[in-house]
Structures are given as C-alpha cells and as structure tokens.
C-alpha cells in the first residue's frame, strides 16, 4: 500500500531557521520540500563532495585491502593530496604526449644532437636538414655541399652545409624540398625525459592507489557532507519575508512545506507546540509533488530490490502494484527461462549465498530471496512442461515426465489435443496450448488492472467505464485466440451449450466500447464525458486496437522461451557426440558450460526486456500509471 501522507507548512521566525532544522533533523519524520539553496557555504560543501568523489574515482577498483577508519577532515586532506597527484599526473601525461609526438616526427632522421648543431653554428658552419624525392635530389647543383643521410622508398633525406666563408648556397638548392624544423633538445634527451616522466607517472599512480585503505572512510565522509549540503540547502532555500516596516529592525518569518506520514502527525504537532512553530496541515492534492512511501508485508517487499534497480516509483495518487508485480514477474521469469535445470542452478547458487550470510551472522539480503523465488518459479515451469537442460524427454526418467501437465508438456510435443467441442475433427498442438496460456495470462493481468481501476472508482458511475474495458478484454481475448492460435477451434460460428461464443465475443467488444466511450471520462457529467470522448475519437478507436496488441504482446513469453529451449538443445547436440570420446571430453564440457551459461545470460536479458516490460508498460498502461513518483525521504541525522 501507499502510505497516506499529509501536507504540512511550517512558519517560524527568520532567525530560527537553523535551530528549527536541527530539531526537524533530529525528529527525522518530515520530507522537506525546498526548491534551491544558495550561499558560499553551500558552494564550499558541494565542492568538498566533488573533491571526495573525485578521489574515489581516482583510486578506482584496486585490490582488496584492509580499511582504515579516519575522520571526515582527514578524508578531505587525503582527497586534496590525490587531486594534486592527479593534476601533476595530467601535466606529465600532456608533456609525455608532446615528447612521443616529437620523437615520432623525428624517427626517420635518426639521432639528432642539437648541442652539436649549435656548436657548429657558433663556428660559422650552418647545417640544415631537408627531404625531397630522388629525382629532385639528383638536380641539386654540384656547388652545394650536401650529405645524404638516408633513403626511404622514393624520398631522400640529406643535410645541407654552409659556411660563412662561402657564398650563399640558397640558389644552388633550387629544387622542391621539405625543411626539417629542429627540436629544442636532442632526441637522446627527449628519450631520457620520457623515461623520467613514465617513472613519475608510475610513482603518482602508486601514491594514489596507496590510499585505497581509506575508500570506506571517504565514502562515509561523502555521506556526512551530503547531509550538511542538504541542511544548508534547506536553511538557505527557505522563503523569508520581512514583517517590519522599520528598516533598523529585522523581524522576519520563514516558511516552508513538507510531507509527513499521517501516523506521525501527532509527533510533529507536539514538537511544533514545544518550539512555538506555526503549523498548517492539509490534504495533498494532485497538483502537489507528494513523495511516495510503500508499505507491504515481508513477502511482497521482496520486489523492492528489483523496482529500486529499475528506478520505478509509483506516483502518490497512482496504484501500488508491488504484490501483482511480484506475482506476475515470477510467472514471466519461469516461462522465459523455461528450463527446470536452470532453475535448480539458480536455487543452488542462492542457497550458497544465503548459507554464507548465515555463517557470517549477517542479515540475508532480500535480493537473494528474490533470486531464489525466481529459481523456484523456473523449476515449477520446467517441471510442468518437462524441460530439463534442453534434454529430449526420451532420456528423462518416467517419474519426472509424469509430473508434467500433458497438454503443455514436451513429452507430448507432436500430439494434437482435441477440445470437447470439436469432436475430434480439429485440435490444438502443444505450442498452441502454450500460446493460449500466454494469452490467458494477458487476460488475467489486464483484467486485474481494470478491477483495481473499478475499485478506485467505486461509488461513481465512472466504474462502468472499467466494466466496459473488462468486457472488451473478454471479447478481444477470443478474437486473438481465433486469429492467432487456431481459427477452426476458435471459430466465430462456435456454439457451446447453445451459446454462440463468437457472437457473444463480438457483442462484448461492442458493449464494452460503448460503456468505455460514455463513462471512461466521466467527471460529474455524462454529456461532458461523451463530448470528451468525441474530441478524442481517434484515440478512443485506437484504444480498442491497443487492447488487441497488448494481449498479443504476451506471446513474447512463449517465443522467448522457445528460443531459449532451441539454444539449449543446440548446445546439447554439439557437445553430445564429443562426450563419448575421452580425448574431446574437456571440449564437450567447455561447450556445455559456455553454451548453457550464455543461454542463461540471454534469458536474464530477456526477462529485463520482455518480462519487466509487460508489468511496467502493458499492465501499467491499463492502470493509467506513469511511474511518475519519487521516494519519501525524511530529513534526518542518520546516514543510511
């Protein structure tokens, strides 16, 4: 359930803001709503958080080391050191890039000693370096003094030597050349400098990594300063008004609003009275940004790790579907994984993790329990369909096959099942029966959505709109069975017990459409509701099509499960012949482990893409849920 909240507004004296916030922080019950803080102190605290986060990022994932506890002030000092190390490392790396680039540019010229070249220049000998094609080099005048350095492909590199005692030889070099820009230092000095830079970078990395023992303390410091940031944000973000007309006097009030659970309202009233606060309490409206707090039993709460991972929070005025989410995701997980053998592996891993927690006297993580339920769900589905590690039913023991449900079991894969009304003339395959199971899950889940909507609208004739939606679901469900599964078995001329099933289905769609058209937008006036539907007639008509597509969308459960079964069977087919040969035994084991492991990973992705989608999109859209909520986070001292 979504915990009922009250909207409260607190009015205090302007000079009591920080004192009031400390009391509220100690109380730890009020979700404070402040838009934006300001001030130098807030900026300073935010910079400290950024500094500490930068230190964590710099240390990165290092080897596990024993953690050392230090204070927040010491953590900040270490973070500053790490930042200085990072800045120096950045300078070294920038210089290294320049040197590597320069050495690469000069690599074709061999060793260059600028000191020798400068000495020759001082003695009146000018040495310049050029490169040109072989053809151009042969055209150089004999009056020019050149030294051929090397030849690479069609290029010639050479030195031109001139002395002050000679006439200029620039005219003698009347060819197309590329001049070499000499470096400021010799290539030998560059390499030596590069070695020193690499050594210093390694030293800086070691200095940074040596602080890995303080990671936990730095993280704790981040949480502590973030609480200070929160406090400062609230203190500086409060609306304040001056009540005094005399400029010399400063009598002001500050006020802000927040949200509190109804069950804690009396505690807030008592504290407000003790501290002489002005307190105004009202019911939240849909215009308010009300936070959401969910409260369910321990079993339903097992879904929270998954919804937290997805970041899905229902709005305060939306539905809490935690129980239904958990129920259906367990079913979807079992169908998508589809293999009882995989389920046993999941259960085994979960059991090890739970036992490990018990051995360490730690609280068992709800995530472990949820994964264990996923494993059990997969075992159940694998049992009733007789699917175990992709093995053919022929090689499975008879007692295991007897546990399966015949009309959806792999044991009877080629058998045609004849419903009682077909008199053996036409029938359904096992695959078609599985499709019917998927579409039936769609009917159940989407009907649940509209029943919840009807409960929400009880006491209003708007509930007839939900009734219409359910009637449409029933009619379109039969339409899907006829068009997608088997048009002969589920024909529109079908009559059972004197009831024309196909005709009834069409009638349900028509009646449901009319009820939805008239009452789905009801807000006190039927005429306005009809008018609203007329204005959105295209969307209303497309809504019927969407119901059809939503039901058909559930076939993805069967299709993805079928793909996984095909992959596991293929892996077995590849590895099977190798198991009979001792020399290839290791290869076969590798194929089995790799193939089935990869298949399980793909199945996990399929659950995320398909199983969760059916809950957060198809199911939620019929509930008119947009998952627009945000979590209830009371302002408190404790660092979670």
RARAUR-V41637 format. One record per pair of residues at least 4 apart in sequence whose C-alpha atoms are under 6 Angstrom apart, sorted by the first residue. I is the first residue (numbers start at 1). GAP is how many residues later the second one is. Records with the same first field share a line. If there is no record, write none. Layout:
I = GAP / GAP
This chain:
1 = 293 / 294 / 319
2 = 291 / 292
3 = 290 / 291
4 = 258
5 = 255 / 256 / 257
6 = 253 / 254 / 256 / 277
7 = 251 / 252 / 274 / 275 / 276 / 277
8 = 249 / 250 / 251 / 272 / 273
9 = 247 / 248 / 270 / 271
10 = 245 / 246 / 268 / 269
11 = 243 / 244 / 266 / 267
12 = 241 / 242 / 265
13 = 240 / 241
14 = 238 / 239 / 240
16 = 4
21 = 4
25 = 610 / 611 / 612
26 = 610 / 611
28 = 606 / 607 / 608
29 = 605
30 = 229 / 230 / 604 / 605
31 = 227 / 228 / 602 / 603 / 604
32 = 226
33 = 224 / 225
34 = 200 / 203
36 = 201
37 = 196 / 199 / 200
38 = 198
42 = 190
49 = 173
52 = 27
55 = 24
59 = 150
65 = 148
66 = 147
67 = 146 / 147
68 = 145 / 146
69 = 148
70 = 147
72 = 149
75 = 143
82 = 126
85 = 119
89 = 112
92 = 4
103 = 4
112 = 74 / 75
113 = 73
114 = 71 / 72
120 = 5
121 = 4 / 5
124 = 39 / 40
125 = 37 / 38
126 = 35 / 36
127 = 33 / 34
128 = 31 / 32
129 = 29 / 30 / 51
130 = 27 / 28 / 48 / 49 / 50
131 = 25 / 26 / 46 / 47
132 = 23 / 24 / 45
133 = 21 / 22 / 23
134 = 20 / 21 / 22
140 = 33
141 = 31
144 = 28
145 = 15 / 16
146 = 13 / 14
147 = 11 / 12
148 = 10
149 = 8 / 9
150 = 7
151 = 4 / 5
206 = 4
222 = 4
229 = 4
232 = 4
233 = 4
238 = 18
239 = 15 / 16
240 = 13 / 14
241 = 11 / 12
242 = 9 / 10
243 = 8 / 9
244 = 7
268 = 4
272 = 4 / 5
291 = 339 / 340 / 341
292 = 24 / 338 / 339 / 340
293 = 339
296 = 4 / 5
300 = 23
302 = 64 / 68
303 = 23
304 = 4
305 = 62
307 = 4 / 5
312 = 315
313 = 314 / 316 / 317
314 = 4 / 313 / 314 / 315
315 = 312 / 313 / 314
321 = 4
325 = 4
329 = 4
330 = 44
332 = 279
334 = 4 / 43 / 44 / 47
336 = 221 / 224 / 225
337 = 266
338 = 40 / 44 / 223
339 = 43 / 48 / 49
340 = 38 / 39 / 42 / 47 / 48
341 = 47 / 48
343 = 32 / 35 / 36
346 = 29
347 = 25 / 28
350 = 18 / 22
357 = 5 / 7
358 = 4
378 = 4
379 = 4
382 = 4 / 5
383 = 21
384 = 20 / 21
385 = 19 / 23 / 24 / 25
386 = 15 / 18 / 23 / 24
390 = 175 / 178 / 179
393 = 18
404 = 5
405 = 4
407 = 23
408 = 22 / 26
413 = 17
416 = 11 / 12 / 13
417 = 10 / 11
418 = 6 / 9
422 = 4
428 = 4
432 = 53
436 = 4
438 = 116 / 117
442 = 4 / 109
443 = 4
446 = 173
447 = 23
449 = 173 / 174
450 = 4 / 16
454 = 4 / 9 / 12
457 = 6
462 = 57 / 58 / 60
465 = 50 / 51 / 54 / 55
468 = 44 / 47 / 48
469 = 43
471 = 37 / 41
472 = 4 / 36 / 37 / 40
473 = 4
475 = 30 / 33 / 34
480 = 4
481 = 4
482 = 4 / 5 / 8
483 = 4
487 = 4
492 = 10
493 = 9
494 = 6 / 7 / 8
495 = 4 / 5 / 6
508 = 4
513 = 4
515 = 4
516 = 4
517 = 16
518 = 12
521 = 8
522 = 7
533 = 4
539 = 4
546 = 4
549 = 4
556 = 4
558 = 4
571 = 24
572 = 4
575 = 13
578 = 6 / 10
579 = 6 / 9
590 = 4
591 = 4
592 = 4
593 = 4
594 = 4
606 = 4
607 = 4
608 = 4
613 = 4
614 = 4
615 = 4
616 = 4
617 = 4
620 = 5
621 = 4
